[in-house]
Amino acid sequence: MNDDFSKMSCVEFQDRMAELIGSGEDLTAHPHVKDCADCRALLADLQTIAEAARQLFPSVEPPDEVWEHIESAIKRGD
């Protein structure tokens, strides 16, 4: 893999994209994205899809009773 991000090929960048996204890195500032319209468009599409998915399946915290129930079950050895 090429360590010089500015010279990274599209294949190399796309192979590492999940890892880079998972790291929390702002990929819009990534040197390859700045120089590559195709990968910039792909990243924009993925961001749109991710935002739509978050809206379809909002994160809901379970009520405190659920956590208390889980904690009780663990302590009892269930």
Z-matrix of the N, CA and C atoms (Angstrom, degrees):
N
C 1 1.454
C 2 1.513 1 108.95
N 3 1.258 2 115.95 1 143.92
C 4 1.455 3 122.22 2 -177.27
C 5 1.528 4 109.67 3 -82.47
N 6 1.340 5 118.43 4 121.29
C 7 1.456 6 121.93 5 -179.49
C 8 1.519 7 112.49 6 -79.31
N 9 1.329 8 118.28 7 -18.59
C 10 1.461 9 121.43 8 178.47
C 11 1.531 10 107.29 9 -84.48
N 12 1.350 11 116.72 10 98.28
C 13 1.457 12 121.70 11 -174.02
C 14 1.514 13 113.05 12 -58.18
N 15 1.324 14 118.25 13 -29.69
C 16 1.461 15 119.98 14 -178.34
C 17 1.523 16 111.62 15 -71.75
N 18 1.322 17 117.38 16 -20.79
C 19 1.465 18 121.14 17 179.75
C 20 1.529 19 111.81 18 -105.37
N 21 1.328 20 116.97 19 10.16
C 22 1.456 21 122.46 20 -178.80
C 23 1.534 22 108.96 21 -66.71
N 24 1.326 23 116.64 22 135.96
C 25 1.471 24 120.24 23 176.53
C 26 1.527 25 109.25 24 -77.33
N 27 1.322 26 116.25 25 165.69
C 28 1.462 27 120.43 26 177.58
C 29 1.530 28 110.72 27 -59.99
N 30 1.312 29 116.89 28 -41.83
C 31 1.470 30 121.00 29 179.59
C 32 1.527 31 109.94 30 -61.38
N 33 1.325 32 117.19 31 -46.14
C 34 1.464 33 120.67 32 178.87
C 35 1.523 34 111.15 33 -62.13
N 36 1.321 35 116.52 34 -44.76
C 37 1.460 36 120.39 35 -179.40
C 38 1.523 37 110.50 36 -63.29
N 39 1.322 38 116.83 37 -47.40
C 40 1.458 39 120.42 38 -177.86
C 41 1.523 40 111.84 39 -67.16
N 42 1.334 41 117.27 40 -32.37
C 43 1.466 42 120.58 41 175.18
C 44 1.523 43 111.42 42 -64.19
N 45 1.321 44 117.15 43 -31.72
C 46 1.467 45 121.83 44 -177.96
C 47 1.524 46 113.00 45 -99.00
N 48 1.325 47 117.20 46 -2.06
C 49 1.458 48 120.50 47 -173.68
C 50 1.531 49 112.02 48 -57.00
N 51 1.326 50 118.92 49 -47.10
C 52 1.471 51 120.93 50 -179.24
C 53 1.529 52 110.54 51 -59.76
N 54 1.323 53 116.29 52 -43.91
C 55 1.469 54 121.47 53 178.56
C 56 1.533 55 110.56 54 -61.54
N 57 1.312 56 116.61 55 -43.99
C 58 1.464 57 121.12 56 -179.17
C 59 1.526 58 111.24 57 -66.89
N 60 1.323 59 117.02 58 -41.71
C 61 1.463 60 120.60 59 177.60
C 62 1.523 61 109.45 60 -63.64
N 63 1.327 62 115.89 61 -44.65
C 64 1.464 63 121.16 62 179.90
C 65 1.512 64 113.55 63 -62.43
N 66 1.323 65 116.70 64 -25.78
C 67 1.468 66 120.28 65 -179.23
C 68 1.529 67 111.23 66 -76.51
N 69 1.330 68 116.40 67 -11.71
C 70 1.458 69 120.22 68 -178.37
C 71 1.518 70 112.78 69 85.93
N 72 1.323 71 115.78 70 2.03
C 73 1.465 72 120.04 71 179.24
C 74 1.526 73 110.13 72 -62.78
N 75 1.330 74 116.90 73 141.31
C 76 1.460 75 121.92 74 175.25
C 77 1.530 76 107.67 75 -78.04
N 78 1.313 77 116.03 76 99.01
C 79 1.465 78 119.67 77 -175.47
C 80 1.514 79 113.37 78 -70.60
N 81 1.321 80 118.14 79 -18.18
C 82 1.466 81 118.70 80 177.61
C 83 1.527 82 110.67 81 -66.04
N 84 1.342 83 116.81 82 -20.55
C 85 1.467 84 120.93 83 178.88
C 86 1.530 85 112.12 84 -96.14
N 87 1.324 86 117.02 85 -1.31
C 88 1.470 87 121.07 86 -178.61
C 89 1.528 88 110.03 87 -65.64
N 90 1.321 89 117.92 88 135.55
C 91 1.477 90 120.33 89 -177.78
C 92 1.528 91 114.15 90 -54.25
N 93 1.341 92 117.56 91 -39.80
C 94 1.462 93 119.00 92 -179.07
C 95 1.527 94 110.39 93 -65.26
N 96 1.327 95 116.81 94 -41.98
C 97 1.465 96 120.87 95 -178.67
C 98 1.527 97 110.71 96 -64.52
N 99 1.313 98 115.77 97 -37.73
C 100 1.471 99 119.19 98 178.92
C 101 1.523 100 111.66 99 -63.25
N 102 1.338 101 116.43 100 -32.91
C 103 1.468 102 120.86 101 -175.71
C 104 1.524 103 114.24 102 -96.17
N 105 1.339 104 118.27 103 -13.00
C 106 1.468 105 120.67 104 -171.79
C 107 1.529 106 110.84 105 -120.76
N 108 1.319 107 115.63 106 109.94
C 109 1.465 108 120.73 107 -178.94
C 110 1.532 109 111.65 108 -64.51
N 111 1.337 110 117.86 109 -35.64
C 112 1.470 111 120.79 110 -179.04
C 113 1.528 112 111.13 111 -64.99
N 114 1.327 113 117.14 112 -47.43
C 115 1.467 114 120.53 113 -179.16
C 116 1.531 115 110.79 114 -71.51
N 117 1.322 116 116.64 115 -31.46
C 118 1.464 117 120.72 116 175.86
C 119 1.540 118 109.40 117 -63.93
N 120 1.325 119 116.90 118 -42.55
C 121 1.464 120 121.40 119 178.29
C 122 1.530 121 110.66 120 -67.12
N 123 1.329 122 117.19 121 -41.19
C 124 1.460 123 120.98 122 177.96
C 125 1.527 124 110.21 123 -61.66
N 126 1.313 125 117.40 124 -45.09
C 127 1.456 126 121.73 125 178.62
C 128 1.527 127 110.64 126 -61.46
N 129 1.317 128 117.92 127 -42.84
C 130 1.465 129 121.36 128 178.44
C 131 1.531 130 110.53 129 -61.95
N 132 1.330 131 116.88 130 -42.09
C 133 1.466 132 120.82 131 177.81
C 134 1.522 133 110.78 132 -62.42
N 135 1.328 134 117.62 133 -44.71
C 136 1.464 135 121.56 134 179.85
C 137 1.528 136 111.32 135 -63.92
N 138 1.326 137 116.82 136 -38.49
C 139 1.461 138 120.22 137 177.91
C 140 1.526 139 110.88 138 -65.72
N 141 1.336 140 117.12 139 -38.82
C 142 1.465 141 121.44 140 177.55
C 143 1.522 142 110.41 141 -64.77
N 144 1.319 143 116.97 142 -43.64
C 145 1.468 144 121.84 143 178.92
C 146 1.522 145 110.55 144 -63.54
N 147 1.325 146 117.00 145 -44.12
C 148 1.462 147 121.07 146 -179.71
C 149 1.525 148 111.03 147 -62.73
N 150 1.318 149 116.99 148 -41.87
C 151 1.468 150 120.53 149 179.16
C 152 1.525 151 110.32 150 -65.60
N 153 1.318 152 117.62 151 -41.64
C 154 1.466 153 120.88 152 178.13
C 155 1.528 154 110.48 153 -63.18
N 156 1.321 155 117.43 154 -40.51
C 157 1.469 156 121.34 155 178.52
C 158 1.522 157 110.60 156 -63.74
N 159 1.333 158 117.73 157 -40.89
C 160 1.470 159 120.75 158 178.10
C 161 1.527 160 110.80 159 -61.70
N 162 1.312 161 117.04 160 -35.61
C 163 1.462 162 120.55 161 -179.73
C 164 1.532 163 111.41 162 -74.35
N 165 1.334 164 116.34 163 -32.22
C 166 1.466 165 120.19 164 178.18
C 167 1.523 166 111.72 165 -71.76
N 168 1.315 167 116.22 166 -37.91
C 169 1.456 168 122.18 167 -175.86
C 170 1.524 169 109.51 168 -125.39
N 171 1.333 170 116.53 169 74.39
C 172 1.462 171 117.85 170 -178.03
C 173 1.522 172 111.00 171 -64.03
N 174 1.300 173 114.41 172 147.59
C 175 1.456 174 120.88 173 178.54
C 176 1.521 175 108.32 174 -76.92
N 177 1.315 176 115.78 175 124.21
C 178 1.451 177 120.89 176 179.95
C 179 1.519 178 108.06 177 -122.60
N 180 1.302 179 115.84 178 126.63
C 181 1.461 180 120.53 179 176.85
C 182 1.523 181 108.75 180 -77.96
N 183 1.330 182 116.59 181 132.12
C 184 1.466 183 118.25 182 176.95
C 185 1.527 184 110.28 183 -69.13
N 186 1.331 185 116.66 184 157.06
C 187 1.464 186 119.53 185 178.51
C 188 1.531 187 111.29 186 -62.72
N 189 1.323 188 116.75 187 156.52
C 190 1.468 189 121.99 188 -179.79
C 191 1.519 190 112.36 189 -54.63
N 192 1.324 191 117.09 190 -33.07
C 193 1.470 192 120.13 191 -178.93
C 194 1.529 193 111.78 192 -59.53
N 195 1.309 194 116.78 193 -33.71
C 196 1.465 195 120.28 194 179.44
C 197 1.526 196 109.69 195 -62.70
N 198 1.338 197 116.80 196 -47.29
C 199 1.459 198 120.10 197 179.98
C 200 1.526 199 110.98 198 -64.72
N 201 1.337 200 116.73 199 -38.23
C 202 1.465 201 120.37 200 177.96
C 203 1.523 202 110.31 201 -64.06
N 204 1.317 203 116.40 202 -39.66
C 205 1.465 204 121.43 203 178.13
C 206 1.535 205 110.52 204 -63.23
N 207 1.308 206 116.16 205 -44.39
C 208 1.475 207 121.04 206 179.03
C 209 1.527 208 109.71 207 -62.59
N 210 1.323 209 116.72 208 -45.46
C 211 1.462 210 120.83 209 -179.93
C 212 1.526 211 110.90 210 -61.32
N 213 1.324 212 118.09 211 -42.19
C 214 1.473 213 122.45 212 177.49
C 215 1.511 214 111.33 213 -61.16
N 216 1.336 215 115.57 214 -44.76
C 217 1.460 216 120.16 215 -178.96
C 218 1.527 217 110.91 216 -63.43
N 219 1.312 218 116.64 217 -38.98
C 220 1.472 219 120.42 218 178.67
C 221 1.527 220 109.95 219 -65.44
N 222 1.313 221 116.84 220 -44.18
C 223 1.462 222 120.66 221 -179.25
C 224 1.518 223 111.45 222 -64.93
N 225 1.351 224 117.12 223 -35.10
C 226 1.466 225 120.90 224 178.40
C 227 1.520 226 111.64 225 -76.78
N 228 1.320 227 116.57 226 -18.28
C 229 1.462 228 121.11 227 -178.75
C 230 1.513 229 113.69 228 85.98
N 231 1.331 230 116.90 229 21.08
C 232 1.480 231 121.28 230 178.51
C 233 1.497 232 111.50 231 -65.22
